[in-house]
Amino acid sequence: MTKEVIVEKINDFLIDEFEVDEEEIAPEANLKDALELDSLDFVDLVVAVESNFGVKLVGEDFVNIMTLQDFYDLIERKLA
């Protein structure tokens, strides 16, 4: 799966499932603050990643995830 496809799929489910405004989605956006994701949203995010990409995420995966770009990179690494 290419980086572009990963980014597109993530952006799509952020818009569709988390009701994030498309204008708020940018690689440098802070995943928690700019996208207004709370702790329950992170649980839903893990479920969305598992269903869309078939990879499991655990709490430790999010330790260094600050921006949306970090999240894209995490998913890309998990798929490698």
mmCIF file of the N, C-alpha and C atoms, coordinates in Angstrom:
data_MODEL
# 
_entry.id   MODEL 
# 
loop_
_atom_site.group_PDB 
_atom_site.id 
_atom_site.type_symbol 
_atom_site.label_atom_id 
_atom_site.label_alt_id 
_atom_site.label_comp_id 
_atom_site.label_asym_id 
_atom_site.label_entity_id 
_atom_site.label_seq_id 
_atom_site.pdbx_PDB_ins_code 
_atom_site.Cartn_x 
_atom_site.Cartn_y 
_atom_site.Cartn_z 
_atom_site.occupancy 
_atom_site.B_iso_or_equiv 
_atom_site.pdbx_formal_charge 
_atom_site.auth_seq_id 
_atom_site.auth_comp_id 
_atom_site.auth_asym_id 
_atom_site.auth_atom_id 
_atom_site.pdbx_PDB_model_num 
ATOM 1   N N  . MET A 1 1  ? 0.850   -1.174 0.000  1.00 0.00 ? 1  MET A N  1 
ATOM 2   C CA . MET A 1 1  ? 0.000   0.000  0.000  1.00 0.00 ? 1  MET A CA 1 
ATOM 3   C C  . MET A 1 1  ? 0.899   1.242  0.000  1.00 0.00 ? 1  MET A C  1 
ATOM 4   N N  . THR A 1 2  ? 0.601   2.175  -0.878 1.00 0.00 ? 2  THR A N  1 
ATOM 5   C CA . THR A 1 2  ? 1.441   3.365  -0.988 1.00 0.00 ? 2  THR A CA 1 
ATOM 6   C C  . THR A 1 2  ? 1.123   4.363  0.124  1.00 0.00 ? 2  THR A C  1 
ATOM 7   N N  . LYS A 1 3  ? 2.063   5.246  0.363  1.00 0.00 ? 3  LYS A N  1 
ATOM 8   C CA . LYS A 1 3  ? 1.883   6.301  1.368  1.00 0.00 ? 3  LYS A CA 1 
ATOM 9   C C  . LYS A 1 3  ? 0.645   7.136  1.045  1.00 0.00 ? 3  LYS A C  1 
ATOM 10  N N  . GLU A 1 4  ? 0.431   7.422  -0.232 1.00 0.00 ? 4  GLU A N  1 
ATOM 11  C CA . GLU A 1 4  ? -0.708  8.241  -0.645 1.00 0.00 ? 4  GLU A CA 1 
ATOM 12  C C  . GLU A 1 4  ? -2.026  7.560  -0.304 1.00 0.00 ? 4  GLU A C  1 
ATOM 13  N N  . VAL A 1 5  ? -2.099  6.249  -0.504 1.00 0.00 ? 5  VAL A N  1 
ATOM 14  C CA . VAL A 1 5  ? -3.315  5.501  -0.187 1.00 0.00 ? 5  VAL A CA 1 
ATOM 15  C C  . VAL A 1 5  ? -3.553  5.488  1.321  1.00 0.00 ? 5  VAL A C  1 
ATOM 16  N N  . ILE A 1 6  ? -2.488  5.311  2.092  1.00 0.00 ? 6  ILE A N  1 
ATOM 17  C CA . ILE A 1 6  ? -2.589  5.336  3.554  1.00 0.00 ? 6  ILE A CA 1 
ATOM 18  C C  . ILE A 1 6  ? -3.146  6.672  4.014  1.00 0.00 ? 6  ILE A C  1 
ATOM 19  N N  . VAL A 1 7  ? -2.570  7.761  3.520  1.00 0.00 ? 7  VAL A N  1 
ATOM 20  C CA . VAL A 1 7  ? -3.006  9.111  3.898  1.00 0.00 ? 7  VAL A CA 1 
ATOM 21  C C  . VAL A 1 7  ? -4.471  9.314  3.519  1.00 0.00 ? 7  VAL A C  1 
ATOM 22  N N  . GLU A 1 8  ? -4.838  8.908  2.316  1.00 0.00 ? 8  GLU A N  1 
ATOM 23  C CA . GLU A 1 8  ? -6.218  9.086  1.850  1.00 0.00 ? 8  GLU A CA 1 
ATOM 24  C C  . GLU A 1 8  ? -7.203  8.307  2.720  1.00 0.00 ? 8  GLU A C  1 
ATOM 25  N N  . LYS A 1 9  ? -6.875  7.064  3.043  1.00 0.00 ? 9  LYS A N  1 
ATOM 26  C CA . LYS A 1 9  ? -7.770  6.243  3.865  1.00 0.00 ? 9  LYS A CA 1 
ATOM 27  C C  . LYS A 1 9  ? -7.913  6.832  5.270  1.00 0.00 ? 9  LYS A C  1 
ATOM 28  N N  . ILE A 1 10 ? -6.807  7.268  5.855  1.00 0.00 ? 10 ILE A N  1 
ATOM 29  C CA . ILE A 1 10 ? -6.867  7.863  7.193  1.00 0.00 ? 10 ILE A CA 1 
ATOM 30  C C  . ILE A 1 10 ? -7.704  9.133  7.161  1.00 0.00 ? 10 ILE A C  1 
ATOM 31  N N  . ASN A 1 11 ? -7.441  9.995  6.201  1.00 0.00 ? 11 ASN A N  1 
ATOM 32  C CA . ASN A 1 11 ? -8.200  11.238 6.101  1.00 0.00 ? 11 ASN A CA 1 
ATOM 33  C C  . ASN A 1 11 ? -9.688  10.964 5.917  1.00 0.00 ? 11 ASN A C  1 
ATOM 34  N N  . ASP A 1 12 ? -10.001 9.970  5.090  1.00 0.00 ? 12 ASP A N  1 
ATOM 35  C CA . ASP A 1 12 ? -11.400 9.632  4.842  1.00 0.00 ? 12 ASP A CA 1 
ATOM 36  C C  . ASP A 1 12 ? -12.108 9.188  6.116  1.00 0.00 ? 12 ASP A C  1 
ATOM 37  N N  . PHE A 1 13 ? -11.470 8.309  6.905  1.00 0.00 ? 13 PHE A N  1 
ATOM 38  C CA . PHE A 1 13 ? -12.187 7.882  8.107  1.00 0.00 ? 13 PHE A CA 1 
ATOM 39  C C  . PHE A 1 13 ? -12.174 8.941  9.198  1.00 0.00 ? 13 PHE A C  1 
ATOM 40  N N  . LEU A 1 14 ? -11.197 9.851  9.203  1.00 0.00 ? 14 LEU A N  1 
ATOM 41  C CA . LEU A 1 14 ? -11.261 10.974 10.143 1.00 0.00 ? 14 LEU A CA 1 
ATOM 42  C C  . LEU A 1 14 ? -12.453 11.873 9.823  1.00 0.00 ? 14 LEU A C  1 
ATOM 43  N N  . ILE A 1 15 ? -12.691 12.093 8.544  1.00 0.00 ? 15 ILE A N  1 
ATOM 44  C CA . ILE A 1 15 ? -13.812 12.931 8.111  1.00 0.00 ? 15 ILE A CA 1 
ATOM 45  C C  . ILE A 1 15 ? -15.137 12.211 8.346  1.00 0.00 ? 15 ILE A C  1 
ATOM 46  N N  . ASP A 1 16 ? -15.222 10.965 7.908  1.00 0.00 ? 16 ASP A N  1 
ATOM 47  C CA . ASP A 1 16 ? -16.487 10.227 7.962  1.00 0.00 ? 16 ASP A CA 1 
ATOM 48  C C  . ASP A 1 16 ? -16.865 9.751  9.358  1.00 0.00 ? 16 ASP A C  1 
ATOM 49  N N  . GLU A 1 17 ? -15.909 9.171  10.074 1.00 0.00 ? 17 GLU A N  1 
ATOM 50  C CA . GLU A 1 17 ? -16.230 8.549  11.356 1.00 0.00 ? 17 GLU A CA 1 
ATOM 51  C C  . GLU A 1 17 ? -16.014 9.463  12.552 1.00 0.00 ? 17 GLU A C  1 
ATOM 52  N N  . PHE A 1 18 ? -15.123 10.450 12.416 1.00 0.00 ? 18 PHE A N  1 
ATOM 53  C CA . PHE A 1 18 ? -14.817 11.314 13.547 1.00 0.00 ? 18 PHE A CA 1 
ATOM 54  C C  . PHE A 1 18 ? -15.287 12.748 13.334 1.00 0.00 ? 18 PHE A C  1 
ATOM 55  N N  . GLU A 1 19 ? -15.932 12.970 12.189 1.00 0.00 ? 19 GLU A N  1 
ATOM 56  C CA . GLU A 1 19 ? -16.498 14.275 11.853 1.00 0.00 ? 19 GLU A CA 1 
ATOM 57  C C  . GLU A 1 19 ? -15.482 15.415 11.961 1.00 0.00 ? 19 GLU A C  1 
ATOM 58  N N  . VAL A 1 20 ? -14.249 15.123 11.560 1.00 0.00 ? 20 VAL A N  1 
ATOM 59  C CA . VAL A 1 20 ? -13.200 16.137 11.524 1.00 0.00 ? 20 VAL A CA 1 
ATOM 60  C C  . VAL A 1 20 ? -13.403 16.959 10.258 1.00 0.00 ? 20 VAL A C  1 
ATOM 61  N N  . ASP A 1 21 ? -13.341 18.277 10.399 1.00 0.00 ? 21 ASP A N  1 
ATOM 62  C CA . ASP A 1 21 ? -13.459 19.139 9.225  1.00 0.00 ? 21 ASP A CA 1 
ATOM 63  C C  . ASP A 1 21 ? -12.266 18.913 8.316  1.00 0.00 ? 21 ASP A C  1 
ATOM 64  N N  . GLU A 1 22 ? -12.549 18.780 7.034  1.00 0.00 ? 22 GLU A N  1 
ATOM 65  C CA . GLU A 1 22 ? -11.487 18.524 6.066  1.00 0.00 ? 22 GLU A CA 1 
ATOM 66  C C  . GLU A 1 22 ? -10.411 19.605 6.125  1.00 0.00 ? 22 GLU A C  1 
ATOM 67  N N  . GLU A 1 23 ? -10.806 20.840 6.415  1.00 0.00 ? 23 GLU A N  1 
ATOM 68  C CA . GLU A 1 23 ? -9.854  21.955 6.487  1.00 0.00 ? 23 GLU A CA 1 
ATOM 69  C C  . GLU A 1 23 ? -8.871  21.799 7.649  1.00 0.00 ? 23 GLU A C  1 
ATOM 70  N N  . GLU A 1 24 ? -9.260  21.019 8.664  1.00 0.00 ? 24 GLU A N  1 
ATOM 71  C CA . GLU A 1 24 ? -8.402  20.814 9.835  1.00 0.00 ? 24 GLU A CA 1 
ATOM 72  C C  . GLU A 1 24 ? -7.343  19.743 9.594  1.00 0.00 ? 24 GLU A C  1 
ATOM 73  N N  . ILE A 1 25 ? -7.509  18.977 8.527  1.00 0.00 ? 25 ILE A N  1 
ATOM 74  C CA . ILE A 1 25 ? -6.589  17.870 8.275  1.00 0.00 ? 25 ILE A CA 1 
ATOM 75  C C  . ILE A 1 25 ? -5.379  18.375 7.501  1.00 0.00 ? 25 ILE A C  1 
ATOM 76  N N  . ALA A 1 26 ? -4.247  18.333 8.182  1.00 0.00 ? 26 ALA A N  1 
ATOM 77  C CA . ALA A 1 26 ? -2.965  18.723 7.596  1.00 0.00 ? 26 ALA A CA 1 
ATOM 78  C C  . ALA A 1 26 ? -1.891  17.885 8.289  1.00 0.00 ? 26 ALA A C  1 
ATOM 79  N N  . PRO A 1 27 ? -0.826  17.529 7.576  1.00 0.00 ? 27 PRO A N  1 
ATOM 80  C CA . PRO A 1 27 ? 0.213   16.690 8.187  1.00 0.00 ? 27 PRO A CA 1 
ATOM 81  C C  . PRO A 1 27 ? 0.763   17.251 9.498  1.00 0.00 ? 27 PRO A C  1 
ATOM 82  N N  . GLU A 1 28 ? 0.835   18.571 9.618  1.00 0.00 ? 28 GLU A N  1 
ATOM 83  C CA . GLU A 1 28 ? 1.403   19.174 10.823 1.00 0.00 ? 28 GLU A CA 1 
ATOM 84  C C  . GLU A 1 28 ? 0.379   19.350 11.943 1.00 0.00 ? 28 GLU A C  1 
ATOM 85  N N  . ALA A 1 29 ? -0.887  19.006 11.696 1.00 0.00 ? 29 ALA A N  1 
ATOM 86  C CA . ALA A 1 29 ? -1.939  19.154 12.709 1.00 0.00 ? 29 ALA A CA 1 
ATOM 87  C C  . ALA A 1 29 ? -1.653  18.242 13.893 1.00 0.00 ? 29 ALA A C  1 
ATOM 88  N N  . ASN A 1 30 ? -1.825  18.791 15.099 1.00 0.00 ? 30 ASN A N  1 
ATOM 89  C CA . ASN A 1 30 ? -1.675  18.002 16.310 1.00 0.00 ? 30 ASN A CA 1 
ATOM 90  C C  . ASN A 1 30 ? -2.841  17.027 16.374 1.00 0.00 ? 30 ASN A C  1 
ATOM 91  N N  . LEU A 1 31 ? -2.542  15.763 16.461 1.00 0.00 ? 31 LEU A N  1 
ATOM 92  C CA . LEU A 1 31 ? -3.563  14.728 16.379 1.00 0.00 ? 31 LEU A CA 1 
ATOM 93  C C  . LEU A 1 31 ? -4.635  14.909 17.454 1.00 0.00 ? 31 LEU A C  1 
ATOM 94  N N  . LYS A 1 32 ? -4.234  15.240 18.648 1.00 0.00 ? 32 LYS A N  1 
ATOM 95  C CA . LYS A 1 32 ? -5.185  15.356 19.751 1.00 0.00 ? 32 LYS A CA 1 
ATOM 96  C C  . LYS A 1 32 ? -5.885  16.708 19.773 1.00 0.00 ? 32 LYS A C  1 
ATOM 97  N N  . ASP A 1 33 ? -5.127  17.787 19.685 1.00 0.00 ? 33 ASP A N  1 
ATOM 98  C CA . ASP A 1 33 ? -5.690  19.123 19.868 1.00 0.00 ? 33 ASP A CA 1 
ATOM 99  C C  . ASP A 1 33 ? -6.398  19.673 18.636 1.00 0.00 ? 33 ASP A C  1 
ATOM 100 N N  . ALA A 1 34 ? -5.706  19.722 17.535 1.00 0.00 ? 34 ALA A N  1 
ATOM 101 C CA . ALA A 1 34 ? -6.280  20.320 16.328 1.00 0.00 ? 34 ALA A CA 1 
ATOM 102 C C  . ALA A 1 34 ? -7.471  19.521 15.814 1.00 0.00 ? 34 ALA A C  1 
ATOM 103 N N  . LEU A 1 35 ? -7.398  18.201 15.959 1.00 0.00 ? 35 LEU A N  1 
ATOM 104 C CA . LEU A 1 35 ? -8.481  17.361 15.479 1.00 0.00 ? 35 LEU A CA 1 
ATOM 105 C C  . LEU A 1 35 ? -9.531  17.097 16.551 1.00 0.00 ? 35 LEU A C  1 
ATOM 106 N N  . GLU A 1 36 ? -9.291  17.634 17.759 1.00 0.00 ? 36 GLU A N  1 
ATOM 107 C CA . GLU A 1 36 ? -10.227 17.537 18.884 1.00 0.00 ? 36 GLU A CA 1 
ATOM 108 C C  . GLU A 1 36 ? -10.607 16.089 19.195 1.00 0.00 ? 36 GLU A C  1 
ATOM 109 N N  . LEU A 1 37 ? -9.608  15.230 19.268 1.00 0.00 ? 37 LEU A N  1 
ATOM 110 C CA . LEU A 1 37 ? -9.825  13.829 19.611 1.00 0.00 ? 37 LEU A CA 1 
ATOM 111 C C  . LEU A 1 37 ? -9.611  13.644 21.110 1.00 0.00 ? 37 LEU A C  1 
ATOM 112 N N  . ASP A 1 38 ? -10.591 13.044 21.774 1.00 0.00 ? 38 ASP A N  1 
ATOM 113 C CA . ASP A 1 38 ? -10.424 12.757 23.196 1.00 0.00 ? 38 ASP A CA 1 
ATOM 114 C C  . ASP A 1 38 ? -10.015 11.293 23.376 1.00 0.00 ? 38 ASP A C  1 
ATOM 115 N N  . SER A 1 39 ? -9.910  10.853 24.620 1.00 0.00 ? 39 SER A N  1 
ATOM 116 C CA . SER A 1 39 ? -9.414  9.498  24.870 1.00 0.00 ? 39 SER A CA 1 
ATOM 117 C C  . SER A 1 39 ? -10.337 8.430  24.283 1.00 0.00 ? 39 SER A C  1 
ATOM 118 N N  . LEU A 1 40 ? -11.637 8.656  24.301 1.00 0.00 ? 40 LEU A N  1 
ATOM 119 C CA . LEU A 1 40 ? -12.556 7.690  23.690 1.00 0.00 ? 40 LEU A CA 1 
ATOM 120 C C  . LEU A 1 40 ? -12.388 7.651  22.181 1.00 0.00 ? 40 LEU A C  1 
ATOM 121 N N  . ASP A 1 41 ? -12.096 8.816  21.579 1.00 0.00 ? 41 ASP A N  1 
ATOM 122 C CA . ASP A 1 41 ? -11.857 8.858  20.141 1.00 0.00 ? 41 ASP A CA 1 
ATOM 123 C C  . ASP A 1 41 ? -10.622 8.041  19.766 1.00 0.00 ? 41 ASP A C  1 
ATOM 124 N N  . PHE A 1 42 ? -9.617  8.042  20.653 1.00 0.00 ? 42 PHE A N  1 
ATOM 125 C CA . PHE A 1 42 ? -8.421  7.258  20.366 1.00 0.00 ? 42 PHE A CA 1 
ATOM 126 C C  . PHE A 1 42 ? -8.734  5.761  20.344 1.00 0.00 ? 42 PHE A C  1 
ATOM 127 N N  . VAL A 1 43 ? -9.641  5.324  21.219 1.00 0.00 ? 43 VAL A N  1 
ATOM 128 C CA . VAL A 1 43 ? -10.067 3.920  21.189 1.00 0.00 ? 43 VAL A CA 1 
ATOM 129 C C  . VAL A 1 43 ? -10.745 3.634  19.849 1.00 0.00 ? 43 VAL A C  1 
ATOM 130 N N  . ASP A 1 44 ? -11.639 4.529  19.442 1.00 0.00 ? 44 ASP A N  1 
ATOM 131 C CA . ASP A 1 44 ? -12.316 4.367  18.155 1.00 0.00 ? 44 ASP A CA 1 
ATOM 132 C C  . ASP A 1 44 ? -11.320 4.422  16.999 1.00 0.00 ? 44 ASP A C  1 
ATOM 133 N N  . LEU A 1 45 ? -10.289 5.250  17.150 1.00 0.00 ? 45 LEU A N  1 
ATOM 134 C CA . LEU A 1 45 ? -9.257  5.369  16.121 1.00 0.00 ? 45 LEU A CA 1 
ATOM 135 C C  . LEU A 1 45 ? -8.513  4.043  15.960 1.00 0.00 ? 45 LEU A C  1 
ATOM 136 N N  . VAL A 1 46 ? -8.210  3.395  17.069 1.00 0.00 ? 46 VAL A N  1 
ATOM 137 C CA . VAL A 1 46 ? -7.542  2.087  17.028 1.00 0.00 ? 46 VAL A CA 1 
ATOM 138 C C  . VAL A 1 46 ? -8.424  1.070  16.292 1.00 0.00 ? 46 VAL A C  1 
ATOM 139 N N  . VAL A 1 47 ? -9.717  1.077  16.591 1.00 0.00 ? 47 VAL A N  1 
ATOM 140 C CA . VAL A 1 47 ? -10.656 0.166  15.929 1.00 0.00 ? 47 VAL A CA 1 
ATOM 141 C C  . VAL A 1 47 ? -10.729 0.479  14.437 1.00 0.00 ? 47 VAL A C  1 
ATOM 142 N N  . ALA A 1 48 ? -10.782 1.760  14.086 1.00 0.00 ? 48 ALA A N  1 
ATOM 143 C CA . ALA A 1 48 ? -10.842 2.158  12.674 1.00 0.00 ? 48 ALA A CA 1 
ATOM 144 C C  . ALA A 1 48 ? -9.588  1.722  11.930 1.00 0.00 ? 48 ALA A C  1 
ATOM 145 N N  . VAL A 1 49 ? -8.431  1.848  12.557 1.00 0.00 ? 49 VAL A N  1 
ATOM 146 C CA . VAL A 1 49 ? -7.177  1.421  11.923 1.00 0.00 ? 49 VAL A CA 1 
ATOM 147 C C  . VAL A 1 49 ? -7.185  -0.087 11.712 1.00 0.00 ? 49 VAL A C  1 
ATOM 148 N N  . GLU A 1 50 ? -7.635  -0.818 12.722 1.00 0.00 ? 50 GLU A N  1 
ATOM 149 C CA . GLU A 1 50 ? -7.679  -2.269 12.593 1.00 0.00 ? 50 GLU A CA 1 
ATOM 150 C C  . GLU A 1 50 ? -8.608  -2.698 11.465 1.00 0.00 ? 50 GLU A C  1 
ATOM 151 N N  . SER A 1 51 ? -9.764  -2.049 11.353 1.00 0.00 ? 51 SER A N  1 
ATOM 152 C CA . SER A 1 51 ? -10.709 -2.454 10.317 1.00 0.00 ? 51 SER A CA 1 
ATOM 153 C C  . SER A 1 51 ? -10.290 -1.985 8.929  1.00 0.00 ? 51 SER A C  1 
ATOM 154 N N  . ASN A 1 52 ? -9.615  -0.833 8.828  1.00 0.00 ? 52 ASN A N  1 
ATOM 155 C CA . ASN A 1 52 ? -9.216  -0.302 7.527  1.00 0.00 ? 52 ASN A CA 1 
ATOM 156 C C  . ASN A 1 52 ? -7.883  -0.849 7.027  1.00 0.00 ? 52 ASN A C  1 
ATOM 157 N N  . PHE A 1 53 ? -6.988  -1.169 7.955  1.00 0.00 ? 53 PHE A N  1 
ATOM 158 C CA . PHE A 1 53 ? -5.639  -1.580 7.556  1.00 0.00 ? 53 PHE A CA 1 
ATOM 159 C C  . PHE A 1 53 ? -5.252  -2.982 8.021  1.00 0.00 ? 53 PHE A C  1 
ATOM 160 N N  . GLY A 1 54 ? -6.028  -3.563 8.936  1.00 0.00 ? 54 GLY A N  1 
ATOM 161 C CA . GLY A 1 54 ? -5.716  -4.903 9.417  1.00 0.00 ? 54 GLY A CA 1 
ATOM 162 C C  . GLY A 1 54 ? -4.504  -4.972 10.319 1.00 0.00 ? 54 GLY A C  1 
ATOM 163 N N  . VAL A 1 55 ? -4.167  -3.859 10.980 1.00 0.00 ? 55 VAL A N  1 
ATOM 164 C CA . VAL A 1 55 ? -3.042  -3.850 11.914 1.00 0.00 ? 55 VAL A CA 1 
ATOM 165 C C  . VAL A 1 55 ? -3.542  -3.492 13.304 1.00 0.00 ? 55 VAL A C  1 
ATOM 166 N N  . LYS A 1 56 ? -2.884  -4.047 14.299 1.00 0.00 ? 56 LYS A N  1 
ATOM 167 C CA . LYS A 1 56 ? -3.244  -3.761 15.685 1.00 0.00 ? 56 LYS A CA 1 
ATOM 168 C C  . LYS A 1 56 ? -2.349  -2.652 16.223 1.00 0.00 ? 56 LYS A C  1 
ATOM 169 N N  . LEU A 1 57 ? -2.977  -1.735 16.952 1.00 0.00 ? 57 LEU A N  1 
ATOM 170 C CA . LEU A 1 57 ? -2.238  -0.682 17.628 1.00 0.00 ? 57 LEU A CA 1 
ATOM 171 C C  . LEU A 1 57 ? -2.412  -0.865 19.123 1.00 0.00 ? 57 LEU A C  1 
ATOM 172 N N  . VAL A 1 58 ? -1.361  -0.537 19.864 1.00 0.00 ? 58 VAL A N  1 
ATOM 173 C CA . VAL A 1 58 ? -1.413  -0.570 21.332 1.00 0.00 ? 58 VAL A CA 1 
ATOM 174 C C  . VAL A 1 58 ? -1.033  0.801  21.852 1.00 0.00 ? 58 VAL A C  1 
ATOM 175 N N  . GLY A 1 59 ? -1.280  1.036  23.112 1.00 0.00 ? 59 GLY A N  1 
ATOM 176 C CA . GLY A 1 59 ? -1.013  2.341  23.721 1.00 0.00 ? 59 GLY A CA 1 
ATOM 177 C C  . GLY A 1 59 ? 0.397   2.843  23.482 1.00 0.00 ? 59 GLY A C  1 
ATOM 178 N N  . GLU A 1 60 ? 1.367   1.938  23.552 1.00 0.00 ? 60 GLU A N  1 
ATOM 179 C CA . GLU A 1 60 ? 2.760   2.343  23.366 1.00 0.00 ? 60 GLU A CA 1 
ATOM 180 C C  . GLU A 1 60 ? 3.012   2.916  21.972 1.00 0.00 ? 60 GLU A C  1 
ATOM 181 N N  . ASP A 1 61 ? 2.203   2.504  20.999 1.00 0.00 ? 61 ASP A N  1 
ATOM 182 C CA . ASP A 1 61 ? 2.374   3.018  19.634 1.00 0.00 ? 61 ASP A CA 1 
ATOM 183 C C  . ASP A 1 61 ? 2.149   4.528  19.570 1.00 0.00 ? 61 ASP A C  1 
ATOM 184 N N  . PHE A 1 62 ? 1.364   5.057  20.495 1.00 0.00 ? 62 PHE A N  1 
ATOM 185 C CA . PHE A 1 62 ? 1.001   6.474  20.460 1.00 0.00 ? 62 PHE A CA 1 
ATOM 186 C C  . PHE A 1 62 ? 1.925   7.372  21.275 1.00 0.00 ? 62 PHE A C  1 
ATOM 187 N N  . VAL A 1 63 ? 2.929   6.788  21.926 1.00 0.00 ? 63 VAL A N  1 
ATOM 188 C CA . VAL A 1 63 ? 3.804   7.561  22.809 1.00 0.00 ? 63 VAL A CA 1 
ATOM 189 C C  . VAL A 1 63 ? 4.425   8.760  22.092 1.00 0.00 ? 63 VAL A C  1 
ATOM 190 N N  . ASN A 1 64 ? 4.933   8.566  20.907 1.00 0.00 ? 64 ASN A N  1 
ATOM 191 C CA . ASN A 1 64 ? 5.613   9.645  20.189 1.00 0.00 ? 64 ASN A CA 1 
ATOM 192 C C  . ASN A 1 64 ? 4.777   10.213 19.042 1.00 0.00 ? 64 ASN A C  1 
ATOM 193 N N  . ILE A 1 65 ? 3.494   9.944  19.051 1.00 0.00 ? 65 ILE A N  1 
ATOM 194 C CA . ILE A 1 65 ? 2.618   10.428 17.983 1.00 0.00 ? 65 ILE A CA 1 
ATOM 195 C C  . ILE A 1 65 ? 2.031   11.766 18.398 1.00 0.00 ? 65 ILE A C  1 
ATOM 196 N N  . MET A 1 66 ? 2.509   12.814 17.771 1.00 0.00 ? 66 MET A N  1 
ATOM 197 C CA . MET A 1 66 ? 2.011   14.157 18.090 1.00 0.00 ? 66 MET A CA 1 
ATOM 198 C C  . MET A 1 66 ? 1.180   14.728 16.943 1.00 0.00 ? 66 MET A C  1 
ATOM 199 N N  . THR A 1 67 ? 1.645   14.515 15.724 1.00 0.00 ? 67 THR A N  1 
ATOM 200 C CA . THR A 1 67 ? 0.995   15.128 14.564 1.00 0.00 ? 67 THR A CA 1 
ATOM 201 C C  . THR A 1 67 ? 0.327   14.061 13.700 1.00 0.00 ? 67 THR A C  1 
ATOM 202 N N  . LEU A 1 68 ? -0.477  14.528 12.800 1.00 0.00 ? 68 LEU A N  1 
ATOM 203 C CA . LEU A 1 68 ? -1.102  13.620 11.851 1.00 0.00 ? 68 LEU A CA 1 
ATOM 204 C C  . LEU A 1 68 ? -0.039  12.936 10.995 1.00 0.00 ? 68 LEU A C  1 
ATOM 205 N N  . GLN A 1 69 ? 1.033   13.640 10.659 1.00 0.00 ? 69 GLN A N  1 
ATOM 206 C CA . GLN A 1 69 ? 2.128   13.031 9.891  1.00 0.00 ? 69 GLN A CA 1 
ATOM 207 C C  . GLN A 1 69 ? 2.752   11.883 10.670 1.00 0.00 ? 69 GLN A C  1 
ATOM 208 N N  . ASP A 1 70 ? 2.926   12.061 11.973 1.00 0.00 ? 70 ASP A N  1 
ATOM 209 C CA . ASP A 1 70 ? 3.448   10.978 12.811 1.00 0.00 ? 70 ASP A CA 1 
ATOM 210 C C  . ASP A 1 70 ? 2.533   9.755  12.728 1.00 0.00 ? 70 ASP A C  1 
ATOM 211 N N  . PHE A 1 71 ? 1.228   10.014 12.722 1.00 0.00 ? 71 PHE A N  1 
ATOM 212 C CA . PHE A 1 71 ? 0.253   8.928  12.646 1.00 0.00 ? 71 PHE A CA 1 
ATOM 213 C C  . PHE A 1 71 ? 0.319   8.212  11.294 1.00 0.00 ? 71 PHE A C  1 
ATOM 214 N N  . TYR A 1 72 ? 0.413   8.997  10.215 1.00 0.00 ? 72 TYR A N  1 
ATOM 215 C CA . TYR A 1 72 ? 0.584   8.392  8.883  1.00 0.00 ? 72 TYR A CA 1 
ATOM 216 C C  . TYR A 1 72 ? 1.815   7.491  8.875  1.00 0.00 ? 72 TYR A C  1 
ATOM 217 N N  . ASP A 1 73 ? 2.912   8.005  9.419  1.00 0.00 ? 73 ASP A N  1 
ATOM 218 C CA . ASP A 1 73 ? 4.174   7.255  9.431  1.00 0.00 ? 73 ASP A CA 1 
ATOM 219 C C  . ASP A 1 73 ? 4.049   5.980  10.262 1.00 0.00 ? 73 ASP A C  1 
ATOM 220 N N  . LEU A 1 74 ? 3.335   6.051  11.382 1.00 0.00 ? 74 LEU A N  1 
ATOM 221 C CA . LEU A 1 74 ? 3.118   4.878  12.243 1.00 0.00 ? 74 LEU A CA 1 
ATOM 222 C C  . LEU A 1 74 ? 2.405   3.779  11.456 1.00 0.00 ? 74 LEU A C  1 
ATOM 223 N N  . ILE A 1 75 ? 1.343   4.138  10.775 1.00 0.00 ? 75 ILE A N  1 
ATOM 224 C CA . ILE A 1 75 ? 0.579   3.149  10.008 1.00 0.00 ? 75 ILE A CA 1 
ATOM 225 C C  . ILE A 1 75 ? 1.440   2.575  8.888  1.00 0.00 ? 75 ILE A C  1 
ATOM 226 N N  . GLU A 1 76 ? 2.207   3.429  8.236  1.00 0.00 ? 76 GLU A N  1 
ATOM 227 C CA . GLU A 1 76 ? 3.097   2.951  7.164  1.00 0.00 ? 76 GLU A CA 1 
ATOM 228 C C  . GLU A 1 76 ? 4.099   1.933  7.727  1.00 0.00 ? 76 GLU A C  1 
ATOM 229 N N  . ARG A 1 77 ? 4.676   2.224  8.897  1.00 0.00 ? 77 ARG A N  1 
ATOM 230 C CA . ARG A 1 77 ? 5.632   1.288  9.531  1.00 0.00 ? 77 ARG A CA 1 
ATOM 231 C C  . ARG A 1 77 ? 4.945   -0.031 9.888  1.00 0.00 ? 77 ARG A C  1 
ATOM 232 N N  . LYS A 1 78 ? 3.731   0.053  10.409 1.00 0.00 ? 78 LYS A N  1 
ATOM 233 C CA . LYS A 1 78 ? 3.005   -1.155 10.812 1.00 0.00 ? 78 LYS A CA 1 
ATOM 234 C C  . LYS A 1 78 ? 2.680   -2.039 9.606  1.00 0.00 ? 78 LYS A C  1 
ATOM 235 N N  . LEU A 1 79 ? 2.473   -1.412 8.460  1.00 0.00 ? 79 LEU A N  1 
ATOM 236 C CA . LEU A 1 79 ? 2.139   -2.161 7.258  1.00 0.00 ? 79 LEU A CA 1 
ATOM 237 C C  . LEU A 1 79 ? 3.357   -2.732 6.541  1.00 0.00 ? 79 LEU A C  1 
ATOM 238 N N  . ALA A 1 80 ? 4.538   -2.247 6.912  1.00 0.00 ? 80 ALA A N  1 
ATOM 239 C CA . ALA A 1 80 ? 5.768   -2.686 6.228  1.00 0.00 ? 80 ALA A CA 1 
ATOM 240 C C  . ALA A 1 80 ? 6.144   -4.113 6.595  1.00 0.00 ? 80 ALA A C  1 
# 
